[in-house]
Amino acid sequence: MKYSYMLTLTIIAIACFIIGCYFSYSHKKISSIYNLQTENTIIDLKKNFIKDTVNNIIIEIESERNSSITHCNQVADEKLFDFASMSDLSEAEFVNLLVGDFKSYIAQNYWTVFLWNNKTHEVLYKTDDLEVKNITSTLEILKSELLVHKTLTHGNLEVVFGVSKRYINETVKEIIANNIRNSKFSDNSYIWVNEILNYQGGVNFAIRRVHPNLPDTEGMYLSTDMKDIKGNLPYLKELEGINKDGELYYNYYFKELDSDKISEKLAYSKLYKDFNWAISMGVYLDDIKDYTDITNKKSKTMLSNLSLMMILTLLSLLLISFSLLISTERFNYKHTKKQLESEINQDVLTKAYSRKFGTNELMKCYKDFKMNNTNPGIMILDIDKFKTINDTYGHNIGDIVLKEVVKSVSQITRDSDKLIRWGGDEFIGIFHGLREENALILGEKILLEVGNLKIPVGDDIISPSISIGFSYFKKSDKEYTEVLKRADDALYSSKVQGRNKANIIL
């Protein structure tokens, strides 16, 4: 009996040792796979985040340029109307009035003006930056340099005036640069801009235009032979990728924001050719190791508890406990991935859905329509005169207006409806089950709800309004963007009708 007891204890001890070794080995293998998958998932999410953010900046640039062109056209049309209404003035009076008007204009760099006598070919007035060799060549130059221009004849006089591409581009550059400097991101991330001067590279191939981390270096010339602390050539790698594909991901080492710590950084750069801007955003990668260390520590604690339980209950609980371990690891992985994806799918400012989520959702709706003929209502809305709000009260107040509008729309929509921030003050709504005959009814409810907003700003009250366009998928649609085009056309109709309107185009 004694020997049998000792033998049993020995077998149990050996079995427990084998079980412990087996589970220790299994945990290491699972942890290795889990860590690799977790790191890859985090890196993919970070890549998507920085790429989407850079693309949103480019969308913002295009939007600002279009808004500036529209505004300049309106101002130019007003001046053209004013000058055209002076047909009863003599030529001398007309010249004095026109020259005086442009000279007294506050932003003298705003206008480019060329006035001459068609009969005598005498140049009567021109802005200082305009070189005149002869009238014909000057008109050719104006056609190529002015993004907005108007022509007016007064007797023998003819005048061309307008706004140059350079002025509009420089204005937009300043707006975007300030927006980038004022943007805030988590994890010490930020956006920066380098203007490429020479696509061949070399010394002074680019100039640093915007850099929130090192604002004192803005205006500094860059060279492709500059190295990071590890001896890498990030500017050379960036330029090679820009020249090849117009965009790229790359890694290098750089000082963290508001810190002297040097860390590895994952960056994405994309060229905006019209400005020769390489727009970039980066995220530091040192948090990945911290994250996996935390999950490893939790996993090891769990393993110890499970191993102890299995040793006490011997082999009868071995398979069950091992399955529980694997299931728990998988659950933690899926839960973590779901949390990370949820953060990516939400717009940080307004808490509406992000553009990336919206693009995927619209593609899914389009596929469902083609396969099952389910046709949700698609809405586009934007805030009327939002630029004026930003210009008058500042972007912080503009952000409050955006959040309040989203909150108002969300209060009268269902949980199944999706409100997506598409860019700037433009939002897209997806309403499953909304019939065509009820679309404008919903639109009027949204207009009324937003119209009731009263946002105090000092002694002022902002009462924002919105314009809305609806549409639905059509069988002839080749891709999901066609329904957005129709909804955008309906939105434009609402603007033309005086804003604060809802329209539908089917």
Secondary structure as GFF3:
##gff-version 3
##sequence-region A 1 506
A	DSSP	alpha_helix	2	84	.	.	.	ID=ss1
A	DSSP	alpha_helix	91	104	.	.	.	ID=ss2
A	DSSP	beta_strand	112	117	.	.	.	ID=ss3
A	DSSP	beta_strand	123	126	.	.	.	ID=ss4
A	DSSP	alpha_helix	135	145	.	.	.	ID=ss5
A	DSSP	beta_strand	146	154	.	.	.	ID=ss6
A	DSSP	beta_strand	157	164	.	.	.	ID=ss7
A	DSSP	alpha_helix	165	182	.	.	.	ID=ss8
A	DSSP	beta_strand	190	196	.	.	.	ID=ss9
A	DSSP	beta_strand	206	210	.	.	.	ID=ss10
A	DSSP	three_ten_helix	215	217	.	.	.	ID=ss11
A	DSSP	beta_strand	221	222	.	.	.	ID=ss12
A	DSSP	alpha_helix	234	245	.	.	.	ID=ss13
A	DSSP	beta_strand	247	255	.	.	.	ID=ss14
A	DSSP	beta_strand	262	272	.	.	.	ID=ss15
A	DSSP	beta_strand	277	284	.	.	.	ID=ss16
A	DSSP	alpha_helix	286	313	.	.	.	ID=ss17
A	DSSP	three_ten_helix	314	317	.	.	.	ID=ss18
A	DSSP	alpha_helix	318	344	.	.	.	ID=ss19
A	DSSP	alpha_helix	355	372	.	.	.	ID=ss20
A	DSSP	beta_strand	377	383	.	.	.	ID=ss21
A	DSSP	alpha_helix	386	393	.	.	.	ID=ss22
A	DSSP	alpha_helix	395	411	.	.	.	ID=ss23
A	DSSP	beta_strand	418	423	.	.	.	ID=ss24
A	DSSP	beta_strand	426	431	.	.	.	ID=ss25
A	DSSP	alpha_helix	436	451	.	.	.	ID=ss26
A	DSSP	beta_strand	455	457	.	.	.	ID=ss27
A	DSSP	beta_strand	460	462	.	.	.	ID=ss28
A	DSSP	beta_strand	466	471	.	.	.	ID=ss29
A	DSSP	alpha_helix	481	496	.	.	.	ID=ss30
A	DSSP	beta_strand	502	504	.	.	.	ID=ss31
###
